[in-house]
Structure formats: C-alpha cells, structure tokens
Amino acid sequence: RKALSFHLDQLCRTLPCSLVFAHLAILGPRPSTYLSLMQLVPPPANRIADALGVAEFYPAALYSPAVNVRFGAFYLNQLLSQFGGSRPLAIAAYNAGPEKVEQWQRRDGDLASDMFVESVPYSETRQYLRRVLRSQRMYRLLYTEHRAAPE
C-alpha cells in the first residue's frame, strides 16, 4: 500500500491524477489476459519493462499494484505523447492498441473528440472510452489535481 501511494504521488507529477484514477476506477468483467489494476497485457508490458530498464521482468510482476500502476501510467503517458496529448485517442489506443487508432484516424481524418468516440468501431473500446472519460470528469470535479500543468 505504501509503495502504491508513493508511485501514485510520483505519477501525478507527470500525468493528470484524474486520468490515472479514471483508469483504475474502471471495473467489471475483463478478459483473463488483462493483468491487475491498469489492465495490462504481457506484450506491451514487456516493451514497457525494456523502456523503463527493468531487468528480468516477468508478467507475474504485474500483479504487484506498484508495478502495474507504474507500467500502466508510463504506457498512458507514451500514448498521450504519441497522439499529441489527445486523451480520447490515447485512451482508445490503451484499449485497442495504437495501430488501430492510427488506422481509424487514416480512415476518418481528424474528428472532434465526441465524434471520434462515437466513430470507434469496437464496442468494447467505445464503451471503455466513454467510461474512462466520464470517470475522469468526475475525478476532476471531486479532487484537486496535484500538478501545476494545465489539463
């Protein structure tokens, strides 16, 4: 618990806390391939471990909340950078994969956020996107962000 608290404090310096908490808040049935809090699967987790310089990474480490949240937030931050800070695009990429989001962008061009959400062809990703964005709005209303950077 102490390690997770430390990691959340560190993460909130680089990412909006409301976005991390929104991901953590999404509950419900998950495929068995998703591991723990941030719903990571082993292939991206292995790439994240390499990027973070984690030696001898094993997917079972994702069951540690501190590791899982650190990896998930790192990946989310990468996706935010990749998609120019667009939260809807980054969240969709977190769920469906960045290649799919790029494919949808090529197909549809630049859409307003609400139009993008409705255009997502995967119902699971569309629902996930709606739930994370809704949760993030609620967290932003309920809690003060711990960082000075604009949302």
Salt bridges, closest charged atoms under 4 A:
ASP9 OD2 - ARG13 NH2 3.09
ASP108 OD2 - ARG107 NH2 2.58
GLU118 OE1 - ARG130 NH2 2.68
GLU151 OE1 - ARG87 NH1 2.76
GLU151 OE1 - ARG140 NE 3.25
